[in-house]
């Protein structure tokens, strides 16, 4: 028992304040994009709002606008991130050696990617006809990378790059894109039949282009 007039000092727990995990600007931006990439799997890009992303990420609209100047800027960033993933997964595997095997592997990865990301891929393709120059630029640069990959492997097919070959490769890329979009909406053939169609079309076009160049000489 304590005597009157004697006070006891309150017991204080020596707890350090909890520390919040701070993210670098790059990590935060990547996180916000990841939320957008997840959402675009289920809904059209134009339906992804700033409010929806802010709610999903648990941040304010103001913070999101700190990383992206506008809603359209955010949409373009999502399209670019999606295009980067597409290019990464379809990068030619030169270790396969045989040009046809390399082409087939890339096209298998392409078909699987667009199947798993059909809404996002459709948005990327539609970007070609978008009124926004930045969205069209994402599409154009993605297509140019794909075209250049084919041209880089043309010697493996015994094909010398010429203006006619370059033109035919651009046409083949457009054919692959439109055929994939149609197949996603109306899968009237199997995956294997689709792959045979798009992989077989490239050598046929290249042969025709070489013949056209030879006859023009």
C-alpha positions as CSV (number, residue, x, y, z in Angstrom):
1,X,0.0,0.0,0.0
2,X,1.3,3.4,-0.8
3,X,1.3,6.2,1.7
4,X,-0.8,9.3,1.1
5,X,1.0,12.0,-0.7
6,X,3.2,9.5,-2.5
7,X,2.6,9.2,-6.2
8,X,3.6,6.5,-8.5
9,X,4.9,7.4,-12.0
10,X,2.7,5.9,-14.7
11,X,4.1,3.0,-16.5
12,X,4.9,3.8,-20.1
13,X,5.4,1.2,-22.7
14,X,8.4,1.9,-24.8
15,X,6.8,1.4,-28.2
16,X,8.2,3.0,-31.3
17,X,5.6,4.3,-33.8
18,X,4.8,2.0,-36.6
19,X,6.4,2.9,-39.8
20,X,4.5,3.1,-43.1
21,X,6.1,1.5,-46.0
22,X,7.0,4.2,-48.5
23,X,7.1,3.4,-52.1
24,X,9.4,5.0,-54.6
25,X,7.8,7.1,-57.3
26,X,8.6,4.4,-59.9
27,X,7.1,1.7,-57.7
28,X,3.9,3.7,-57.0
29,X,3.5,4.4,-60.7
30,X,3.9,0.8,-61.6
31,X,1.4,-0.2,-58.9
32,X,-1.2,2.2,-60.3
33,X,-0.6,0.8,-63.8
34,X,-1.0,-2.7,-62.5
35,X,-4.4,-1.9,-61.2
36,X,-5.3,-0.6,-64.6
37,X,-3.9,-3.6,-66.3
38,X,-6.0,-5.9,-64.1
39,X,-9.2,-3.9,-64.8
40,X,-8.7,-3.8,-68.5
41,X,-8.9,-7.6,-68.5
42,X,-12.6,-7.3,-67.7
43,X,-13.8,-4.0,-69.1
44,X,-13.0,-1.7,-72.1
45,X,-10.2,0.8,-71.5
46,X,-12.5,3.8,-71.9
47,X,-14.6,2.5,-68.9
48,X,-11.6,2.6,-66.5
49,X,-12.1,5.8,-64.5
50,X,-9.7,7.7,-62.3
51,X,-12.1,7.2,-59.3
52,X,-12.1,3.4,-59.8
53,X,-8.3,3.2,-59.8
54,X,-8.0,5.5,-56.9
55,X,-10.4,3.4,-54.9
56,X,-8.7,0.2,-55.8
57,X,-5.3,1.5,-54.9
58,X,-6.5,3.3,-51.8
59,X,-5.1,6.6,-52.9
60,X,-6.6,10.0,-53.7
61,X,-7.4,11.3,-57.1
62,X,-4.8,14.0,-56.5
63,X,-2.1,11.4,-56.0
64,X,-3.0,9.6,-59.2
65,X,-2.9,12.9,-61.1
66,X,0.6,13.4,-59.7
67,X,1.7,10.5,-61.8
68,X,-0.5,10.9,-64.8
69,X,-1.5,14.2,-66.2
70,X,-5.0,13.2,-67.2
71,X,-7.3,10.2,-67.6
72,X,-6.3,9.9,-71.2
73,X,-2.6,10.0,-70.2
74,X,-3.3,7.1,-67.8
75,X,-5.1,5.2,-70.6
76,X,-2.2,5.7,-72.9
77,X,0.2,4.4,-70.2
78,X,-2.0,1.3,-69.8
79,X,-1.9,0.7,-73.5
80,X,1.9,1.1,-73.6
81,X,2.3,-1.3,-70.6
82,X,0.1,-3.8,-72.4
83,X,2.1,-3.4,-75.6
84,X,5.4,-3.9,-73.7
85,X,4.1,-7.2,-72.3
86,X,2.9,-8.3,-75.7
87,X,6.4,-7.6,-77.2
88,X,8.2,-9.3,-74.3
89,X,6.2,-12.5,-74.5
90,X,6.5,-12.8,-78.3
91,X,10.2,-12.0,-78.6
92,X,11.8,-14.5,-81.0
93,X,13.7,-17.3,-79.3
94,X,16.7,-17.6,-81.5
95,X,17.9,-20.6,-79.5
96,X,15.3,-22.7,-81.4
97,X,17.5,-22.4,-84.5
98,X,15.0,-23.2,-87.2
99,X,13.2,-20.1,-88.6
100,X,9.9,-21.8,-88.8
101,X,10.2,-23.0,-85.2
102,X,11.1,-19.5,-84.1
103,X,8.1,-18.1,-85.9
104,X,5.7,-20.7,-84.6
105,X,6.8,-20.2,-81.0
106,X,6.3,-16.4,-81.3
107,X,2.9,-16.9,-82.8
108,X,1.9,-19.4,-80.1
109,X,2.8,-16.9,-77.5
110,X,0.9,-14.2,-79.4
111,X,-2.3,-16.2,-79.6
112,X,-2.1,-17.2,-76.0
113,X,-1.5,-13.6,-74.9
114,X,-4.4,-12.1,-76.9
115,X,-6.6,-14.9,-75.6
116,X,-5.8,-14.1,-72.0
117,X,-6.0,-10.3,-72.6
118,X,-8.6,-10.0,-75.3
119,X,-10.2,-6.8,-73.9
120,X,-6.9,-5.1,-73.5
121,X,-5.6,-6.3,-76.9
122,X,-8.8,-5.1,-78.6
123,X,-8.2,-1.7,-77.0
124,X,-4.6,-1.6,-78.3
125,X,-5.7,-2.4,-81.9
126,X,-8.5,0.1,-81.7
127,X,-5.8,2.6,-80.8
128,X,-4.8,2.6,-84.4
129,X,-8.0,4.4,-85.3
130,X,-8.1,6.5,-82.2
131,X,-8.3,10.3,-82.5
132,X,-5.6,10.5,-79.9
133,X,-2.1,10.8,-81.5
134,X,-0.5,9.3,-78.4
135,X,-2.6,6.2,-78.5
136,X,-1.9,5.8,-82.3
137,X,1.8,6.2,-81.6
138,X,1.7,3.3,-79.1
139,X,0.1,1.1,-81.7
140,X,2.4,2.2,-84.5
141,X,5.6,1.6,-82.5
142,X,4.4,-1.8,-81.4
143,X,3.7,-2.8,-85.0
144,X,7.1,-1.5,-86.1
145,X,8.9,-3.6,-83.6
146,X,7.0,-6.7,-84.8
147,X,7.7,-5.9,-88.4
148,X,11.5,-5.4,-87.7
149,X,11.7,-8.7,-85.9
150,X,10.4,-10.5,-89.0
151,X,12.7,-8.6,-91.3
152,X,15.7,-9.4,-89.0
153,X,14.9,-13.1,-89.5
154,X,14.2,-12.9,-93.2
155,X,17.7,-14.2,-94.2
156,X,16.9,-17.4,-92.2
157,X,14.0,-18.0,-94.6
158,X,16.4,-17.4,-97.6
159,X,14.7,-14.1,-98.3
160,X,16.6,-10.9,-99.1
161,X,14.9,-7.8,-97.7
162,X,13.5,-5.6,-100.4
163,X,10.8,-2.9,-100.6
164,X,8.4,-5.6,-101.7
165,X,9.3,-7.8,-98.8
166,X,9.0,-5.0,-96.3
167,X,5.5,-4.2,-97.7
168,X,4.4,-7.8,-97.5
169,X,5.6,-8.1,-93.9
170,X,3.5,-5.0,-92.9
171,X,0.6,-6.6,-94.7
172,X,1.2,-9.9,-92.8
173,X,1.2,-8.1,-89.4
174,X,-2.1,-6.4,-90.2
175,X,-3.5,-9.8,-91.3
176,X,-2.4,-11.4,-88.0
177,X,-3.9,-8.6,-86.0
178,X,-7.3,-8.6,-87.8
179,X,-7.5,-12.4,-87.9
180,X,-6.8,-12.6,-84.2
181,X,-9.5,-10.0,-83.4
182,X,-12.0,-11.9,-85.6
183,X,-11.1,-15.2,-84.0
184,X,-11.5,-13.8,-80.5
185,X,-15.0,-12.7,-81.3
186,X,-15.9,-15.6,-83.5
187,X,-13.7,-18.7,-82.8
188,X,-14.9,-20.7,-85.8
189,X,-11.6,-22.6,-86.0
190,X,-9.4,-24.2,-83.4
191,X,-6.3,-22.6,-81.9
192,X,-4.1,-25.0,-83.9
193,X,-5.9,-24.1,-87.2
194,X,-5.5,-20.4,-86.4
195,X,-1.7,-20.9,-85.8
196,X,-1.3,-22.8,-89.0
197,X,-3.1,-20.1,-90.9
198,X,-1.1,-17.2,-89.6
199,X,2.3,-18.9,-89.6
200,X,1.8,-20.3,-93.1
201,X,0.8,-17.0,-94.5
202,X,4.2,-15.3,-93.9
203,X,6.4,-17.6,-96.0
204,X,3.7,-17.5,-98.7
205,X,3.7,-13.7,-98.7
206,X,7.5,-13.5,-98.6
207,X,7.7,-15.9,-101.6
208,X,5.2,-13.8,-103.5
209,X,7.2,-10.6,-102.7
210,X,10.4,-12.1,-103.9
211,X,8.8,-13.2,-107.1
212,X,7.4,-9.7,-107.6
213,X,10.8,-8.2,-107.1
214,X,12.4,-10.6,-109.5
215,X,9.8,-9.9,-112.2
216,X,10.3,-6.2,-111.9
217,X,14.0,-6.5,-112.6
